[in-house]
Amino acid sequence: EILHHTQRKKKIGVVLKLDFEKAYDKINWDFLLECHRSRGFGPVWCGWIQKILSNGTINIKLNNEKGPYFQSCKGVRQGDPHSPFLFNMAVEALSKMILNAPKEKMLIGLAPDLINGGVAILQYADDTVVCFEHDKESAVNLKLLLYMFELMSGLKINFLKSEILCIGGDDDTLTFYSELFNCQIGHFIMKYLGVPVSYSTLRALDWNFVDDKFLKCCESWIGNAASSGGRPTLLNSSLPSIIFYYMSMFMLSKKIIEKLDKHRKKFFWQETDGRRRYHLVKWSRICRSKNKGGLGVKDLHRQNISLLTKWWWKLETQQGLWQDVIHAKYLRNDMVPSVKSKFGDSPIWKAIMKVKEIYLAGREVILNSGNVARVWNDPIRGDTPLRDKFPALFSICNYQEITVAEFRNFEGNDLFRRNLHPPLTDQWNDLVKVVNSWHLSDEADQISWTLGKKGKFSTKSVYTYLERPLAGCDYRWIWKAKIPLKIQIFLWQLFQDAVLT
C-alpha cells in the first residue's frame, strides 16, 4: 500500500532491503542483556538468559576429528528454541532507532501524509526493509544509524548482499544510493517474507515460482507411493499450505488456479511419465465438502475468497499499521459498508474489495453507542432493516449511510430531498419512534460474525457459506464407517458410477 501510494503521488521513494551476516553468530551478549533490562525484565530472568548464553560449549571438527570443547563469547546457538526470541529482542533495537529517526527529523518514511512520520521500517526477525523519501542527507543519517547499531549489537549488515530499490527515481538516483550504501541495485518485484511485493499488478509470469514449488511437491513418486486414501489427505494438508499463504494476500487469476489444479489432478489420478489416466469423477465434484457429495478437497477459488475476506474482519476488529494506512487512504470519509472501488486503488485493495459483499453477508453490528451501526441498512438487534420497513422514506433520503448516533444528533433540514406529505409524515413519526426506542450506551459498537460460532470470524464459515448453492448427496454414513479411508473412497466412487469394470 505505501509503495503504491508513493508511486501514485509521483514521489521518489527509496527501499533498502537489509541482509544480516551470520545473524545468530555475532550478537553481543552484553547488548542482548541490556535489551532485556530496558524492557523491564528483572535480574532473575536476565540471570537465566545469561546462563543460556554462556553455558553452551562448542568444538571444531576437522578431517573427521573433533577438537577440544571451548566456550564462545558471543552469538546464540543454532537450533536452540530460545534463539529466535533472543535474536528478535536484539534486532528490535534497530527498529526502535529508525522509528525514532523521523521524530528527530533525521529522515522521513514513505507515505508521511497517511502515517505521522511515514512508514520507515518493516521488520520481522532478520527480514528487514527500510523505507524513506528521496533525500541525500536522510540517506547519510540512515547509514550512520546502521553503523551505530552494528557497533552496539555486534551484528554485521552485509551491504554487498543488501539491495537498494527506487520508486519513481531515475538511474542516477538509484546509482547514488547504491554507491552510498555499497549495495547492489534491486528491482521490483522484490520478495519480503517470501511474498512478491510491488506497487503494480503482478503478472501471471511472476507466479511461476509458486507453480515450481507446487510441482516439486507433486512429484510423481509421491503420488504413486500414496494410497487412494493418502492422496486426498496430502491434497488437503501439505500441498495447500504452499499456496494458501499467498492466497491470503492476493486474488489469484483463473489462469493460475487452473494451472495449479492441473497439477493436483495429475497427483490425484496418478498420471506419471506422460501416461494419461481416466479422470473418473469431475474435479469440481471432488472439490466439494463431504456433506455436499464431494471428497472434501479444497476448491482453490473459494478458499482464496475465504482467506481474503478475513482482511475485512481484521480491519474492523483489530488495530495495527495496516489498519491505520487503510483508514487514512481509503476510509477517510467512508465506512466499510459504503466504501467503493476506485480506478486508482492498489491491486491488493482491489482484490479485497471484490469480496466485500461476501463479508457484509455475515457481518452484524451490535448496537451500543451507535457510532458504527447504520440507521437504514443494518439489521439492528436482529430486526428487519429500516430501508425495508420504510422504502419510500429511504428512497428520498440524502444520507442513506447515516449512523444511529448521527441520526440522533442530526439538526439540519436536508435529511430528505423534498418536504414530506401527510402519508410520509406518519411513516417518519413511526421511524423516529423506532430509532428512539433503541437504548444507547457509551461503549463503542461491536462487530459480530453471524456465520461463525460465538460471533467470531473463521475462513471455514465463509467457505461453507460459498458452498450453500451446491446440491449433492450426503454420504455421511460412508465417512463415519469404521473402515480404512481408501475403502471409504472406493465406496464413494462406486456411488458416483466411477469404478472401472
N, C-alpha and C positions, 0 to 999 in steps of 0.2 A: 504493500500500500504506500509506504513512504517513497519507494523508488518511482512508482507510477505518479505520485503527486509531484515529485521533483521534476520529472520529465514533462508533465502537463503544464507546470508553471514556467517551463523553459528556463530553469535554473541549472547551474552546473553543480553537480554533486559528486563527491569522491567517496569510494568504498574501499577500505583496506581490510583484506582478509588475512588474519594472522595465523602463523604456524609456530607452535612451541617446539623447541628442540629437546627431545628426550624428556618430555614433560615430567614424568614421575621421578626421574633420577636426580634432579637438580634442585629440589625445593629446599630452602634454608630452614632448618628446624627452629631456630630462634624466631624467625619471622612467622612461621606457622603457629607457634605457641602464642606469640603476641596477637595474632589474629583471633585466637580463641579468647584470650583475656579481654580484648577490646569489644568482643561480643557478649561479655558478661559471664563466661564460663568460670567457675570457681577453681581454686587451687587443687582440689581433689581431682576434678575432671582433667585439668591440664597435666597433673601428675600421671594419670592413666595414659594420656596421649603421648607423653614423653617416654613412658615405658614401651608403648607400641613402636615408637620410632627408633629407640636406642637398643632394645633388647635383641633385635634380629642380627644375625651374623651371615656373612656370605663367603664364598670361596671361588677361586678361578679354576676352571677345568681346561687343561691344555694337553693336547695329544692323548686324550682319554685318561689323563692323570689329574687327580684332584689335589689342589694346593691347600695350604693351611687356612683355617677359617679366621676371618678378621671382622672387625666392626666398622660399619660405614659411618660417615659423619654428616650425610645429607641425603635427601630424597626419601621417598616412600616405596614400600615393597610392591612389586608387581604381583597381582593375584590376591592380595590381601583385601578382604571385603571393606575394610576401613579406608583404603587408599583413595577411592573416588571421592568420598566425603572430605577427606583431608585436602585433596587437591582442589576441590571446589571452594573450600574455605580460603585457600591461598589466592586463587585467581580472581575471587570476588573482590579482592583489594584493587585490582586493575579496573574493574567495573566501577567501583566507588570513585576512584581517581578521575576517570573520564566523565562520569556523571556530574562531578563537582566542577569540571573544567568550564562548562557553559555558564555556571553561576559566577565564576571568576572572569568571564569574558575572554577565556583563553582560546576557545573555539566554539563554533555554532553547529549543532547537529542538523540533520536533514528534517525538513518539514517543521520549521520553528513556528509557522503560523497555525499549525494544528496542535502541537505539544509545546509547552513552555520550555524554551531552550533547545527544542528539537530532539530527535532520536539520535543519540551519539554512539551507542554501543548496543549490540545484541550478543549475548554470551550464554553458552551452555557448555559447561566443563571447558575443554580446550578448543572448542569450536567458537572462535571469536571473530566478530565483524565490527569494525569501527567505521562510522559514517559521519561525514562533516561537509559543510558547504565549501565551495572553492574559495580558498584564501591561503596565500603562501605563509603568512605569519601563523595562522592556526595550524598548518601542517608542521612547522618548526616546533611549535609548542607541544603538539602531539608526540613528535619524535623524542623530545626531552622527557615527556611523561613516561614513555615506554622505556627509555634508558633508566630512569629513576626506579621504575618497577623492577627492572632486571637487577639493579644493584641491591634493592631491598629483599626481593624474594629468592634470588639465586636462579630463577627461571631464565632461560635464554630464548629470545624470539629469533627464529630462523628467518631473517628477511629474504634470503635467497629463495626460499620456498613459499614465502608470502606473496600475495597478489594485490595489485592495485587496479581498480576499475573506475571508470568515469561515466557519468550520466550527463549528456549534453555538451561535453567538452571536446576540443579538437585534439589532434595528435600531439601538438606542442604541450598542451596542458598535461596530457597523460604522461608524456616523456619526462616533464619536470618532476612530477610526483614519483615516478619510477626511479629517477636518479636520486631524489632526496631520501627516499626510504630504502634505496638499494634493493629493490624487489622487482620481480618480473611483472609484465603487463598481462592482466587477465581480461577476459571478455565475457559479456553476458551471452549466454545463460551461465550463471555460476551455481555451485552447489553449496547449500547450507543445511547442515543436519541431514544430508543425503537427499534433500529436496531441490529440484531445479528452481532457481529464483531469477526473475527478470521483470522489467517494467512493462513488457509487451506480452502478447498472447503466445503461448508455447505452440510450436508446430508439432505435427504428428511425428516428424523426424526426431524431435527432442525426447520422445518417449521410447526410443529404441533400446535404451539401457534397461528399462523395465521389462521389455519383451525378451531381452537376452537373459535377465535374471530368471524370468518365468520359465523360459525354455530350458535353462540349466537345471532347474528343479523338476522339470517334467521329462527328464531323460528316460529313454525307452526302457532301460533296465529296471528303473523303479516301478514303472507300470507293469512290467512283466513279472516282477518279483512279488508285487502286492496281489492279494486275492480280490475277488469281486466285492468283498466287504471292506477291504482295506483301502481301495481306491477312492470311494466316496468320502471315507474318513480323512484321507490326505487332501482331497479337494476342499474340504471344509475346515482344515486346520493349518497345515504347513503352507500350502500354495496361496491361499487368500492373504495370509499375513504379509506376503511380498507386495501386494498391490493395494491393500486396504489403507496402508499408511499414506500413500499418495492420493487415494480416492477421498480421504478425509479433508483434502485441501483443494482438489481440482475436480472439475466436471469432465470426465474422460469422454472423448468423442465416440460416436458409434463405430467408427473405423477401428479405433484402438481396442474397444471392447470385443469386437468381432475377431480381431487377431488373437487376443488372449483366450477367447472362448474356443478358438480353433485348436490351440494347444491343449486346453482342458478336455476337449472331445477326444483328441488323439490319445491322451493319457487314460481317459476312462475306458475307451473301447480298445485299448492296447494296439494301436496302429504303430508298427515299428518297421524300420528299414524300407520305407516306401511301400510296404504291404498294406493294402486297404482292407478294412473290416466293415461288416454291416453295422450301421447305426440303427439298432433295433427300436429305439424309442426317441422321439423328438427331443432335442436338447431343451427346448422351452418347457417340456413336461418334467424332465429330470430336475430342472432348476425351479421347482415348486416346493413349498413346505410339505411335510408328510401329511398334514391334515388337509392339504389341498390335492392329494393324489400324486405327489411327486416324491423324489428321493431325498429332499432336504438340502440339495446342493444350492449354494447361494447364487442368485441372479446378480451379476455384477452391476448392472444399471440400477436396479432397485437398491442394492447395497450402497452404491455411490450416492444416490439421493438421500438415503437414511443418514449417512455419515455427514453430508453437507448440512442437513437440517439441524444438526446439533449446534452449529455455529450460531443460529438464531437464539437457541436456548442459552448458550453462553453469553451472548450479547445482552440479554435481558436479566440474567440472574447472577452473573459474575462480574468482577472488576479486574482490570489489567490494562497493559499498554495497548493491546489490540482494540479493546473496547473503547479506550479514550480516543484513539485515532479514528475509528469508525464513527463515533458520535460527532467528532469535530468535522469530519469530512463529508458524511452523508446524512447525518441525523440532526444537524444543527437546527433546522426549522421543521423537522418531521419527526413522527413517531414510527415505530416498527410497522404497524399495520398500514400506514399511509405512504411510506416511502416508495418511490417509483424508480425504475431503472432508467438511466440516462446514457446518452451516447458516450460521454467522457468517463464513464465508470471504469475501474480497473478490471482486468479479466477475472480475478478472484471474486470480486464483489458481484460481477455479472452472474457468475456461477451460483453464488449464494442466493441471489435474487430469484433465480429460476425455481428454487424450492421453497420460496416464501409462503405460497398459498398452502402447501402441504403442512408447513409449520403452523399456520394460522388455523388449520382444521382441528388441531389438537390443543391449541393454546386457549387457556382460560384465565381471566383476570379475577382475582379475589379482591373485592371492593373493601378498602379501608378508608383512605383519605380522599380517594377519587382522583389522584394525580396521573394515573395511567388509564383507568377504565374509561371507555368512550360511552357517552350517553346513548347514541343511536345504534352503534354497531355491535357492542359487546353484550352477550347474554349475562346480565347481572344476576348473580345468585341462582343460576340455572333457569331463569325465566327467558321468555322469548325476547329477542332484541326489539327495542322500541321502533326501529325503522320498519319492522313488520307489523307492529301494532298500529302505528300512525304513519302509513306510507304517504299520505297526502302532505303532512307537515314535513316529512323527511325530504320530499322531492323539491320543496321550495326553500329549504334551509340553506343559508350561506356557509354555515360552519358544520359540515357533516362529520368531521372528525373531532369535534369538541369533547373534552373530557368532562367527567362529572363535576370536578372541582371548578373548572372554568365555567360550566353551565350555572352552577350555584351562584357564582360571583359575577355573572355577566350583567353589565349595566347599560349596554348600547341599545340602539333601536333598530339595528340592521341584522337581527338574527335571521329574519326571513326576507325574501326578495320583494315581498309585497305585503300590504296590510291583510290581516285575517278577516274573512267574512264570518257571519254567525255560525255556520256549521263547523268551521275550522276553529273558531274560538272555543267551542265546547271541547274539542279534541285537545286544544292547547291546555285548558284547565285540567283535564284528566292527566295529561302528560306531566304537568307541574306537580300534581298530587303524587304521582308515581315516584318522581325523582326526589321529592321532599320526604317520602316515606323511607328512603334508604338512609340508614344510620351510618354516619361517617365518624372516623376516629383520626387521631394524629399520626397513626402508623401508616407508612407508605403502602401502596397497593402491592400485592404479590402476584407472581406469575405461577400458574399451576398447569400441569400436563394431564389432559383428560384421557389420553390413550394409554398411559402407563400406570403402574401400580403406585399408590400413595402419592400421586401427583408429581412424580419425578420422571424426567425425560429419560428415554432409552432409545437407542437406534433400533433395537428389536421391535419396539412398539410401532415405530414408523414403518419398518419393513412389513410387519403384519398388516398395517393399515393399507399399504400399497398392494397387498395381495387380496384385498377384500373382493374386487370384481371377479376373481378367478373362481371357477367352479370345478369340482372334482370329487371323486370318491375318497372317503376317509378309510384308509386301510389300517386303522389303529390296532386292530386285532393281530395284524401281521407283526407290527413293530413291538407290540407288547408280549408277543410269544417268546418263551424261553428257549430259543433255538439260536444257532450261530447266525451272525449278521449276513453272511453270504447266502445262507438258506432263505433268510427273510427277503433279500434282494431277488433271489430266484423266484420266490412266490410272487413278489411284486411284478416282475417281468411276465410271469405266467398270466396274471390278470390283465396285463396290457396287451396280450396276444403277441408277445415279443420274444418267444422262445423258438429257436431253430429246431426243426424236427426232421 
